[in-house]
Amino acid sequence: MAVIKVNSSVVDLLARLLRAEAEGEEELGQLMVGNVGVNRILANCLDFKNIRTMRQMVYQSPGGYESVTKPYFYQRAREREKRLARRTINGEWTHPATNALWFYRPTGACPDTWWDQRNSGRYKAHCFFVPTRADCPRVF
């Protein structure tokens, strides 16, 4: 059962985001990017107040995704990424992105905090960061 409202265009949009943000991170890394995106829609806190749809989340500015400025993001969604998007939309969360609202790719080690948010772990090149339960209870 979906944890956010979906239709085929929502699945396609998330699928394109997963590929553009984390194709080199394999399926698990792409699922984690999806976790962060779904969490941002569910959160309604901090940088993500009033972000209620996939389109709002993907194109949020400032605070959205760099990949939406690249031509690669606008290629047609592939079935592989659509399956991963559906898994994420259906509530499959993967640590360290389970409660994460942010991720980025540092040049070295993951910092303990990033913009005052706690590091929840690293997967390959990406570090994931979570809010406190008090700040964003909907992602816990």
PyMOL commands that set and color helices and strands:
alter all, ss='L'
color gray80, all
select helices_A, chain A and resi 8-43+46-48+54-58+66-69+71-74+79-89+137-139
alter helices_A, ss='H'
color red, helices_A
select strands_A, chain A and resi 102-104+113-114+117-123+126-130
alter strands_A, ss='S'
color yellow, strands_A
deselect
rebuild
show_as cartoon
